[in-house]
Amino acid sequence: MIEGSVVITLFKRLCIAFMTSIPVRILNRLFHAIGQCARGSKVIKWFVRPTNIDSRVDTSFFYGLLRKVWNSILQFFSRLYARIAGFNHGSLNNRLYNRLIKPSFFLHLSTLLFIGVLVIYIIPHNYWNNLYALLFVLGLCGLYFLCLLSGRKDLGRQTNGLWVPFLFFVFITTISVYGSHDMQDSLRSLAFFWTSFLLALVIYGILSSEKRIETFLGVMTWTMAVVSIGAMIQRILGIEQDILLTDMNLNQGMPGRAYSTLGNPNNLAEFLMLFIPFAYVWATTRKKDLTKLLGLFLVGVGVLALILTYSRSGWLAFAIAATIFTILYKRQIFPALIVLILCCIPLLPQTVLNRIMTIGNLKDTSSSYRVNIWSSVLRMLKGRWIQGVGLGTGSFRAIYPSYSVGMTGAAPHSHMQFLEVLIEMGILGLLSLLWYSLSLIRRATAQTLRTAPGVLRGTLCAAVASITGITTIGFAEYTWFYPRVQLAFFIIAGVAMAAIKLAQQKNTDRSV
């Protein structure tokens, strides 16, 4: 009865009327003309063409060696597992183990992954410890390995599925500890980098079907919704204004910035930037109208929470990500999106409009503060741009005061993703990050154009939008300074790699 209710029918009619309105039709024709010109450009053709680098490296010496080492490890532990299972047959721990590695609902590798991701982000900042994520990921990896030994066929186990850009970034990150100016902090940072790497690989291995990806998108949606509701509750109860985060002379009357469970409004904006596109895909691919409306409502809650962060870089990144996502996912509604945004601007609170007007204003203390830090970091790079100062912000803080300009004094990091990676890991670190990020965007985009509409195609579009958005924020923030945001980036990377792999298999099967 609800599916065919008057409310849903009226909502559909309003959408149709809006899509066929004169402003939307005019913009639609203009956008169509621009699209025709873009399709013929060499840059677009190069960007979306399929790459055959994987087929080349698959037969390389490195991958052959990696495959032999991995297969030898699996064979050794498989024999050991078979002997232990024979002695341990029928015991209580053996029955519990069988429940973990065999399909079930509550005790299942996928379920533990989904619950773990949800718990990681709903724990309030004051109660969070990075050790929780490390223990969770190590436990998940151990269980994953045991499932491989038991012969599970639904999990990834081939080394040739590992991307060269990913492995190169892992390698450069690891060796950047060498010669660090703060070895203890570098090892701490490396531990969490490896936590993120392993989680990305486990997600890549577990999400071996479109159904699992769809379920994981639902987990991401509800995780985003719970964190966003926390931000809205904060706003209702009142948030104390932090003068260290906001220039009150240029933002008079602005309320306290929401941060929910993530301790800082910029951290919350970065997290939402990564998860909202995937939540939208999950919402719009629901079959029932009521579930679809619920999903869109949750996405709206996430967007409202993003507004409450008053993060200018977050807003700008979200606008860019929404544009890219719409063009890839359903470009027919892009003109309607522009009209909708223009109609919504007058409805925004004056404090939001004032905040938008301060973008790029160097009179704003946070903007001038960043410029001074960037100038100081450029001075630091002289003689250090090749090898870097060592992984982790501890090495950065140890050296920065000697090069600081203006009133920056001691800074926690460089406030720019690319500068921070360059000063910590050197030029190879920066190049490896750019290679990996561009590889994710390019491969996902190429598969998007070849994949039929559905959850898989939507996931690819969301991956491009999220990674582009977080890269945009990286021009004004070091997004990995807060470990849970770093973890969120590699969660997205794992989902993106899994979706690209499935799309490649699907499209290859279709062409045969």
C-alpha positions in Angstrom: 0.0 0.0 0.0 2.8 2.3 0.9 4.5 1.7 -2.5 1.6 3.1 -4.4 0.7 5.8 -1.9 -0.4 9.4 -2.8 2.8 10.8 -1.4 5.1 8.7 -3.6 2.9 9.3 -6.7 3.0 13.1 -6.0 6.8 12.9 -5.5 7.3 11.2 -8.8 5.1 13.7 -10.7 7.0 16.6 -9.1 10.3 15.1 -10.3 9.0 14.6 -13.9 7.7 18.2 -13.9 11.0 19.5 -12.7 13.0 17.5 -15.2 10.9 18.8 -18.1 11.0 22.4 -17.1 12.3 25.1 -19.4 15.6 25.9 -17.5 16.5 22.2 -17.3 15.8 21.7 -21.0 17.9 24.7 -22.0 20.9 23.5 -19.9 20.4 20.0 -21.2 20.9 21.1 -24.8 24.0 23.1 -23.8 25.5 20.2 -21.8 24.8 17.8 -24.7 26.8 20.1 -27.1 29.7 20.3 -24.7 29.6 16.6 -24.2 29.8 16.0 -27.9 33.0 18.1 -28.2 34.6 16.4 -25.1 34.1 12.9 -26.5 36.3 13.6 -29.4 39.2 15.1 -27.4 42.4 13.1 -27.2 42.7 13.7 -23.5 39.4 12.0 -22.8 40.2 9.1 -25.1 43.5 8.5 -23.4 42.0 8.7 -20.0 39.2 6.2 -20.5 41.0 3.7 -22.8 41.6 0.3 -21.1 45.2 -0.2 -19.9 47.0 -3.5 -20.5 49.7 -3.0 -17.9 48.2 -5.9 -15.8 48.5 -8.4 -18.6 52.2 -7.3 -19.1 53.2 -7.5 -15.4 51.4 -10.8 -14.9 54.1 -12.5 -16.8 57.0 -10.5 -15.3 59.8 -12.0 -13.1 58.6 -10.1 -10.1 55.0 -11.4 -10.2 56.3 -14.9 -11.0 58.5 -14.7 -7.8 55.7 -13.3 -5.8 53.3 -16.0 -7.0 55.8 -18.8 -6.1 56.4 -17.4 -2.6 52.7 -17.0 -1.9 51.8 -20.4 -3.2 54.6 -22.0 -1.1 53.3 -20.3 2.0 49.7 -21.5 1.3 50.9 -25.0 0.6 53.0 -25.2 3.8 50.2 -23.9 6.1 47.5 -26.0 4.2 49.4 -29.2 5.1 49.8 -27.9 8.7 46.1 -27.1 8.8 45.1 -30.5 7.5 47.1 -32.2 10.3 45.8 -30.0 13.1 42.2 -30.5 11.8 42.7 -34.2 11.9 43.8 -34.2 15.5 41.3 -31.6 16.6 38.2 -33.1 14.9 35.0 -32.9 17.0 36.4 -30.5 19.7 34.6 -27.3 20.8 37.2 -24.9 19.3 37.0 -26.9 16.0 33.3 -26.5 15.8 33.6 -22.7 16.5 36.3 -22.5 13.9 34.1 -24.3 11.3 31.3 -21.7 12.1 33.8 -18.9 11.3 35.0 -20.2 8.0 31.8 -21.7 6.7 28.8 -19.6 5.5 26.7 -18.3 8.4 25.2 -15.0 9.3 26.6 -13.9 12.6 29.9 -15.8 12.5 31.1 -15.1 9.0 34.1 -13.3 7.5 31.9 -10.8 5.6 29.7 -10.1 8.6 32.7 -9.4 10.8 34.1 -7.0 8.2 30.7 -5.1 8.0 30.3 -4.9 11.8 33.9 -3.8 12.2 33.7 -0.9 9.8 30.5 0.3 11.5 32.0 0.1 15.0 35.2 1.9 13.9 33.3 5.1 13.1 30.6 5.2 15.7 33.1 5.1 18.6 33.4 8.7 20.0 36.8 10.4 19.5 37.5 10.5 23.2 37.1 6.8 23.5 38.9 5.9 20.3 42.4 4.2 20.2 44.2 3.4 16.9 45.1 0.1 18.5 41.4 -1.0 18.1 41.7 -0.8 14.3 45.1 -2.5 14.3 43.7 -5.5 16.3 40.6 -5.7 14.3 42.4 -5.8 10.9 45.0 -8.3 12.2 42.3 -10.5 13.4 40.4 -10.2 10.1 43.5 -10.9 8.1 44.2 -14.0 10.3 40.7 -15.3 9.8 40.9 -14.6 6.0 44.1 -16.6 5.8 42.5 -19.5 7.7 39.5 -19.4 5.3 42.0 -19.7 2.4 43.6 -22.7 4.0 40.2 -24.4 4.4 39.7 -24.2 0.7 37.1 -21.4 0.5 36.6 -20.6 -3.3 34.7 -17.3 -2.8 37.7 -15.3 -1.6 40.5 -13.7 -3.7 43.8 -15.7 -3.4 45.7 -14.9 -6.6 48.7 -12.5 -6.4 48.3 -11.4 -10.0 45.2 -9.4 -8.9 47.4 -7.0 -6.9 48.0 -3.7 -8.6 51.5 -2.5 -9.4 50.7 1.1 -8.3 49.4 -0.2 -5.0 52.4 -2.4 -4.3 54.8 0.4 -5.3 53.1 2.8 -2.9 53.2 0.2 -0.1 57.0 -0.4 -0.8 57.9 3.3 -0.8 55.9 4.0 2.3 57.7 1.2 4.1 61.2 2.2 3.2 60.5 5.8 4.0 61.0 4.9 7.7 64.7 4.6 7.0 66.7 7.7 8.0 63.7 9.2 9.9 64.3 12.1 12.2 61.8 10.5 14.7 62.0 6.8 14.4 59.5 6.0 17.1 56.8 8.1 15.4 57.7 6.7 12.0 57.2 3.1 13.2 53.9 4.2 14.8 52.8 5.7 11.5 54.0 2.7 9.5 51.9 0.4 11.7 48.7 2.3 10.9 49.7 2.6 7.2 50.0 -1.2 7.1 46.7 -1.5 9.0 45.1 0.5 6.2 46.9 -1.5 3.4 45.8 -4.8 4.9 42.2 -3.7 5.3 42.1 -2.6 1.7 43.5 -6.0 0.6 41.0 -7.9 2.8 38.1 -5.8 1.4 39.4 -6.5 -2.1 39.5 -10.2 -1.4 36.1 -10.5 0.4 34.0 -8.4 -2.0 34.2 -11.0 -4.7 30.6 -10.7 -5.9 28.2 -7.9 -6.8 25.9 -8.9 -4.0 28.6 -8.5 -1.4 29.5 -5.1 -2.8 25.8 -4.1 -2.6 25.7 -5.3 1.1 28.8 -3.4 1.9 27.4 -0.2 0.4 24.5 -0.6 2.8 26.9 -0.9 5.7 28.7 2.3 4.5 25.3 4.1 4.2 24.2 3.3 7.7 27.6 4.1 9.1 27.5 7.5 7.4 24.0 8.0 8.7 24.8 7.2 12.3 27.8 9.5 12.3 25.7 12.2 10.6 22.9 11.9 13.1 25.5 12.4 15.8 26.5 15.7 14.2 22.9 16.9 14.1 22.4 16.0 17.7 25.5 18.1 18.5 24.1 21.0 16.6 20.7 20.8 18.4 22.4 20.6 21.9 24.9 23.3 21.0 28.6 23.3 20.1 31.1 25.6 21.6 32.8 27.7 19.1 36.6 27.0 18.7 38.5 30.1 17.7 41.4 28.0 16.6 39.3 26.5 13.8 37.4 29.7 12.7 38.3 33.4 12.2 35.4 34.9 14.1 36.0 38.4 12.6 35.0 37.2 9.1 32.5 34.6 10.3 30.4 36.5 12.8 27.4 34.7 14.1 28.6 31.3 12.8 27.7 28.5 15.2 30.1 25.9 16.5 31.2 23.4 13.8 29.9 19.8 14.1 32.4 17.0 14.4 30.3 14.1 15.6 32.4 11.1 16.6 35.6 12.2 14.7 36.9 14.9 17.0 37.3 17.6 14.3 34.9 19.2 11.8 37.4 18.8 9.0 37.8 15.1 9.8 34.0 14.7 9.6 33.8 16.5 6.3 36.5 14.3 4.8 34.8 11.1 6.1 31.4 12.2 4.6 33.1 13.2 1.4 34.3 9.6 1.0 31.1 7.8 2.0 28.2 9.9 0.7 28.6 8.9 -3.0 28.4 5.2 -2.1 25.4 5.8 0.1 23.7 7.5 -2.9 24.4 4.5 -5.1 22.9 2.2 -2.5 19.8 4.3 -2.1 19.1 4.7 -5.8 19.6 1.0 -6.6 16.9 -0.1 -4.2 14.0 -1.9 -5.9 11.3 -0.8 -3.5 10.2 2.9 -3.6 10.0 3.1 0.2 13.5 1.7 0.7 14.8 4.1 -2.0 13.2 7.1 -0.2 14.7 6.0 3.1 18.1 5.7 1.5 17.8 9.1 -0.1 16.7 10.5 3.3 19.9 9.1 4.9 21.9 10.7 2.1 20.2 14.0 2.8 21.1 13.6 6.5 24.8 13.1 5.4 24.7 16.2 3.2 23.2 18.2 6.1 25.9 17.0 8.4 28.5 18.1 5.8 27.0 21.6 5.8 27.1 21.7 9.6 30.9 21.1 9.5 31.4 24.5 7.9 34.3 23.0 6.1 35.0 25.1 3.0 37.3 22.5 1.5 34.7 19.8 2.2 32.0 21.8 0.5 34.1 22.6 -2.6 35.2 19.0 -2.9 31.7 17.7 -2.5 30.5 20.1 -5.3 33.3 18.8 -7.6 32.6 15.1 -6.6 28.9 15.6 -7.2 29.5 17.0 -10.6 31.8 14.2 -11.7 29.5 11.5 -10.2 26.4 12.9 -11.9 28.2 13.0 -15.3 29.4 9.5 -15.0 26.4 7.9 -13.3 23.5 9.6 -15.0 24.5 12.6 -17.1 21.0 13.3 -18.2 20.1 14.7 -14.8 23.2 17.0 -14.6 21.4 20.1 -15.9 18.6 19.4 -13.4 21.2 19.2 -10.6 22.6 22.7 -11.6 19.1 24.2 -11.5 18.3 22.5 -8.2 21.6 23.9 -6.6 20.8 27.4 -7.9 17.3 27.2 -6.5 18.7 26.1 -3.1 21.3 28.8 -2.7 18.9 31.5 -1.5 17.6 29.0 1.1 21.0 28.6 2.7 21.6 30.2 6.1 23.5 33.5 6.0 26.3 32.0 8.1 26.8 29.3 5.4 26.8 32.0 2.6 29.3 34.1 4.6 31.5 31.1 5.1 31.5 30.4 1.3 32.5 34.0 0.6 35.7 33.5 2.7 37.0 30.8 0.3 40.4 32.1 -1.0 40.3 35.2 1.3 43.8 35.6 2.7 42.5 38.0 5.4 41.0 34.8 6.9 43.5 33.7 9.6 43.2 30.0 8.6 43.9 30.8 5.0 46.9 33.0 5.8 48.1 30.4 8.3 48.2 27.8 5.5 50.0 30.0 3.1 52.7 30.6 5.7 53.0 26.9 6.4 53.3 26.1 2.7 56.1 28.7 2.4 57.9 27.2 5.3 57.6 23.6 3.9 59.0 24.8 0.6 62.1 26.0 2.5 62.3 22.7 4.3 62.2 20.8 1.0 65.6 22.2 -0.1 68.0 19.3 0.1 65.2 17.0 1.4 62.9 16.5 -1.6 64.6 13.3 -2.7 64.5 11.1 0.4 62.2 13.1 2.7 62.5 13.5 6.5 60.9 10.2 7.4 57.4 8.8 7.6 55.1 10.4 10.1 54.3 13.9 11.3 56.7 13.5 14.2 59.7 14.0 11.9 57.9 17.0 10.3 57.4 18.6 13.7 61.0 18.0 14.8 62.3 20.0 11.8 59.6 22.6 11.0 60.3 25.2 13.7 63.7 26.0 12.2 62.1 26.9 8.8 58.8 28.5 10.0 57.8 31.9 8.6 55.2 34.4 9.9 53.3 33.4 13.0 53.1 29.7 12.4 55.6 28.7 15.1 55.1 24.9 15.5 52.7 23.3 13.0 51.4 19.7 13.3 51.7 19.1 9.5 51.9 20.9 6.2 48.1 21.3 5.6 48.4 19.9 2.1 48.4 16.2 1.2 50.9 16.4 -1.5 53.4 18.5 0.3 53.2 16.3 3.4 53.8 13.1 1.4 56.7 14.8 -0.4 58.4 16.1 2.8 57.9 12.7 4.6 58.5 10.2 1.8 60.4 12.2 -0.8 59.7 12.5 -4.5 59.1 8.7 -5.0 56.5 8.8 -2.3 54.7 11.7 -4.0 54.9 10.0 -7.4 53.7 6.7 -6.0 50.7 8.3 -4.4 49.8 10.2 -7.6 50.2 7.0 -9.6 48.0 5.0 -7.3 45.3 7.7 -7.1 45.3 8.4 -10.8 45.2 4.6 -11.5 42.1 4.2 -9.3 40.3 7.1 -11.0 41.3 6.1 -14.5 40.6 2.4 -14.3 37.2 3.0 -12.5 36.3 5.6 -15.2 37.2 3.3 -18.0 35.2 0.4 -16.6 32.2 2.7 -15.9 31.8 3.4 -19.6 31.7 -0.4 -20.3 29.5 -1.6 -17.5 25.7 -1.9 -17.6 23.7 0.3 -15.2 23.4 -1.2 -11.7 25.1 -1.5 -8.4 28.5 -2.3 -9.9 28.5 0.6 -12.3 27.3 2.9 -9.6 30.1 1.8 -7.3 32.7 2.6 -9.9 31.2 6.1 -10.4 31.1 6.6 -6.6 34.8 5.5 -6.4 35.8 8.1 -9.0 33.8 10.9 -7.2 35.1 10.0 -3.7 38.7 9.8 -4.7 38.5 13.0 -6.7 36.8 14.7 -3.9 39.3 13.7 -1.2 42.1 14.7 -3.5 40.6 18.1 -3.8 40.5 18.5 -0.1 44.1 17.4 -0.1 45.0 20.8 -1.6 44.1 22.5 1.7 44.4 19.6 4.3 46.6 16.7 5.1 43.7 14.2 5.1 45.7 11.3 6.6 46.6 13.2 9.8 43.6 11.6 11.5 44.0 7.8 11.2 40.3 7.0 10.9 40.1 9.2 7.8 43.2 7.5 6.4 41.5 4.2 7.1 38.3 5.4 5.3 40.4 6.3 2.2 41.8 2.8 1.9 38.4 1.3 2.6 37.2 3.2 -0.5 40.4 2.0 -2.4 39.6 -1.6 -1.5 36.0 -1.3 -2.7 37.2 0.4 -5.9 39.7 -2.3 -6.7 37.1 -5.0 -6.1 34.6 -3.3 -8.3 37.1 -2.7 -11.1 38.1 -6.4 -11.0 34.5 -7.6 -11.1 33.7 -5.2 -13.9 36.7 -6.4 -15.9 35.6 -10.0 -15.5 32.0 -9.2 -16.4 32.9 -7.1 -19.5 35.4 -9.8 -20.7 32.7 -12.5 -20.4 30.2 -10.4 -22.3 32.7 -9.7 -25.1 33.6 -13.4 -25.5 
